[in-house]
Amino acid sequence: MGRKDEGFNTGRKRWIRFRKNRRGFVALVVFIVLFGVSLFAEVLSNDKPLLVRYNGDYFFPLWRSYPETTFGGDFATETDYRDPFIRGRLTKGENFVIFPLNPHSFNSINQSLDRPTPAPPSSDNYLGTDDRGRDVLARLLYGFRVSVLFGVTLTTLGMLLGIIVGAVQGFFGGRIDLFCQRFIELWGSMPELYLLIIFASIFEPSILLLLILLSLFGWMGLSDYVRAEFLKGRNMEYVKAAKALGVNNFTIMTRHLLPNSMTPVITFLPFRMSGAILALTSLDFLGLGVPPSTPSLGELLAQGKANIDAWWLSISTFVVLVGTLVLLIFIGEALREAFDPRK
């Protein structure tokens, strides 16, 4: 019970130190709010209405598909709610329709544009359109969510692999440590970009393929820190006492050494996450990332490069990407200060 109280007090003191870093704490709050908003992207930005009242009945197109014949159309296909004929029927008399704040999805094409694409910002497209007539604001909102989820997943996979490999190296040492170090040196010398190009030409691009390929290389930097912590901790008195009492190695590694070795892991998480987001953006910019239909910050940057006069493409994407990376860096600096053993 005493160890639990001590661990709780230590965590509480670290949280207090983190909150004292006002810049890092504000960055954490802003990042959580932005990510929380992006999780409801379908509700905030969609070409399907939230609610439709038609002839006394209520419909929810966002959660269910309705054929056009439901609203007096001629076809049994899914309703296009931006069609002028359908919009006229849905707003006639006591009928009404409620659209999201931004009535565009990431893949919907604005057919009512009166100028060539990419079109500049307007009252219909708040941040303009890309070269295919798709709303930039919607693609930024959905693309931000994809980038953050990708970064969290890749960081988690790299963290798990790095902890496992580093813990085994540091705890057992000897030949196991020597063999793992030689393997890391060989594996780290592999040309990662060339491998990505080769696999992208063989397999169909997907987020799962990128996660697998990048996670195969993303664990090596973290494993070095975990290895060093386990090498230092395995000679501590409490570890020797646990071995003398017959405690198995797995319990010693997970209950005694691992909690004391998590400081470098936690402090590096925001920096590793920013690196994962930047890696996805770079691959999408080069055309080696997610499938073309997937909203992506890198794809928007590539469109901005191809359309220099369409300033809204480059500037808006640059603000979102740089703002995200800056928030993560501020959070990482605050975590590093909060977990500083000298404090």
N, C-alpha and C positions, 0 to 999 in steps of 0.2 A: 504493500500500500504506500510505503514511503517513497519507493521509486516512482510510482505513478504521480504522487504529489510533486515530486521534484521535476519530473518531465513536464507536468502541467505548468508549473511555475516558470520553467525555462521557456516553454512555448509562449506563455503570456508575456514574458519580458521581451522576447523577440518581436512579438506582435506590436508591443508598445514602441519599440525602437523603429519598427517599420512605419508606424503611423506618424512618428515624429519627422520622418522624411516626407515632408508635405508634397514634394513633386512626385515622388514614387507612389504615394497613397492616392493622390488625385488621378495619376495616370492609370492606376488599377481600377478606380471607380469608373473613369471614362471608358476604358477598354471593356469592362464588364457590361456597361450600359450599351455601348455600340454593338457588341456581340449579341447581347440579349435582343436588341432591336432586329438584328439580321436574322435571328432565329424565326421571327415572324414575318419574313420577307413576303411570303405568299399572301398575307393579310394586308400588308402595306403597299405592295406593288404587284398588281396582277391585272390581266386583261379580262378576267372573269369577275362579275359583280359579287359583292358580299351577300346581297339580298335582293330579291326580285318579287314584287307583288303584281300578279297578273290575273285579272278576272276574279278577284277575291281570294286567290290562293297565293301562298308564299313559297318561294323556291330559293335554294341555296346553291348556286352554281359553283361556288368555290370548293364545295365538298362533294358535289354530285354532278354528273354530266346529264344534260337534257337535250333531246333532239330538237331541231328547229321547228318541227310540227307542233311542239308543246306551246309555242308562242305564235301560232298562226302562220308559220313558214311552209314552204313546199317540200323541203328535203328532210329525210330521216337522219341526216348527219348531225354532229354536235353543233350547237348553236354558236354562231359568231356574234357576240354581243356588241361588237363595234360596227356591225353592218347597219347602214342608215335605215333600212326597212325594219329590222328587228328593233332598233332603238326607238323608232317611231311608234311601234306597237306597244313597247314596254313603258312608254311615257304618255300614252293616250288615256285621257279620262282620269280615273282614279288609280291607274297603274303607275308604278314608280320603280326605279332601279337605283341601287346604292353601290357605287364603285369604290375601290380602295383609294387612298390618297393619291397614289400614282397609278393611273389606269393602264399600265403596261406591264407585261411580264418580260423576263430576260430574253425570250425567244420570239416574242410577238413583233411583227413587222407593221409599221405604221403605213397603211395603204393610202392615207389621205394627205400625204405630204404634197405641198405645192412647190417644192424646190428639190434639186438633186441631192442625193445623199453623198457624204454625211451632211445632215442638216444642222444648222446652229441651234442654240437654245431658243425655245419658244414657250408659249403658254400651254401647249400640248405636250411637249417634251422639254422638261425643265433644264436638263443638261444636254440637250441635243440628241442626235442619233448617230449611230456608227455608219459605216459604208454600206450596210445592208438594210438600213432603215429601222434598226432595233434601238430601243430607248437606252441611253447611256446610264441614266440614274438607276434603272432596274438592273442592268448588268453589273454596275458597281456594287449595288446592295447584295445581289446574289453572289457575285464574285468574291466579295469580302468574306461572306460566310463560308464559301468553299475553301478559301485560302486559310482561314483560321482553323476550320475543322481539319484540314490537311496538316497544318502545322502542329496541332495538338496530337493528332494520331501519329504522325511521324516522330515527334518528340517522345511520345510515350513508348513507342516501339524501340527507338534508339536507347531510351533510358533503361528499359527492361533488359535488353541485350547487353548494354554496357555494364549494368550492375552485376548481372550473372557472370559475365566473363571476368570482369575486374575482381569480383569477390572470390571466384575460384582461383585466380592467379595469386592474389594476395594472401589468401588463407593457407593454401597448400604449399605455395612456393616451389622451390626445387626444379625438378624436370618439367613439371606441369607449367610452371611460370615461364621457364625457358622456351618450351615448345610453343606456348601461346604468344610470347613476344615475337618469336621468329615468324609465326603465322600472321600476326598483325603487321609486321614489316612487309611481308610479301603481299598481303591483301591490300595494304594501304598504297602500294606502288601500282596497283591496277588503274588503268586510265578510265575513270568513272564516266566522263562525258562520252568517250568513244563507245563504251558499253551501252550507254543509254541510246546513242544513235543506232547502234546495231540492233538492239532489242526493239526500238521503235519502228525500224524497217521490217522486222520479222513479225511482230505481234501488233494487234490493233491497239492504238493508244487508249489507256484507261487510267483512272486514278489509282485503282488497285495495283496495276503494274508499276506505276511510279512509286507507290508506297513500298512495294517489295524491293525494288531496285535501290531506292535511296536508303531504306533501312538497313540494307546489307553493308553499307559504308558509314552510316551515321552513328554507329555505336562506339567507334574506336577512340574518339577523343575523350569520351566520358569514362571509358573503362580504365584509362590511365589514372585518373583521380581516385576512382574507387579502389583500384589495386594499391595505390600508395596508402590510402587510409586503412585498408585491411592489413597491409604489411606492418604498419605502425601499431595497429590495435591488437594483432595476434600475440604480441609479446607483453601485453599488459597483464597485471597481476590478476584481475578478475577473470580474464580468459584462461589463464593457467589454473586458477582455482576451479573453474567450471570443468575443465578437462580432468582435473584430479578427482572431481566428484562423479565422473562418468557421464557427463552431459554429451550427447552426440554432436557431431560437427555441424549438422544442419541447424540445430537449435542455437548453437553458439553463433553461427553466422547470421541468422535471421533475428534473434532476440537480443544479442549482445553487441555484435560488431556493426551490423547494418544500420541501426538507429544512430550510432555515433559517426557513421560515414556518410550521412545524407546531406551534410552541409554543402559540399561542393556540387552535389547533384541538384539540390533545390536552387542554389544561387545561379547555376548555369542554365536552368530551364528556360527563362524568358529569352536569353541570347540564342539558345538552340532553336527555340520556336521561331524567332525572327529569321534565323538562317534557313529554316525549313520553308517559310513563306517566301523568302527571297529566291530560294532554289526553284520552287514551283513557278514563280513569276518569270524567272529567267528561262526555264524550259519552255513555258508557254510562249514567251516572246520569240524563241527560236523555232517554234512549231513542233517541239518534241514532248509537249506536256499532255494536257487533258484533251479529249475529243473536241472537235470544232464547235459542237453545239453547246458545250458546257461554258457557263459564264466564267470569265477569267480576267484577272487584272493584266497578266502578261499579254493576252491577245489584244486587249484594248490599247496597251502601249505599242504593240506592233502596228495596229491600225493608225495610231497617232504618228508613228514614224513614216508610214506609207502615205499619210495625208497631212503634210506639214501645215497646210492652211487651216485645217480643222483643229484649232487650238484647244477647243473644249475637250477633245479626246485625251490629249496628253496632260493638260493641266489637272483635270478632275481625277484622272487615274494616279497621277503623280502625288497629289494631295492625299488621297486615300492610302496609297502604299507607304509613303514616307511618314504620314501620321501614325499608321499602325506600327511601323518599325520603331519610331521614336517613343511611343507609349511603352512598347515592350522593353526597350533599353532603359527607360526610367524605372520601370518595375524591377528589372534585373539589378540595377544599381542599388535600389532600396533594399532588396532582398540580400544582396551581398553585404551591405552595411548592417542589416539586422542580424545576420548569422556570423558576423565577424567575432571570432573567439576572443579577441583582445578587448571586446566590450562586454 
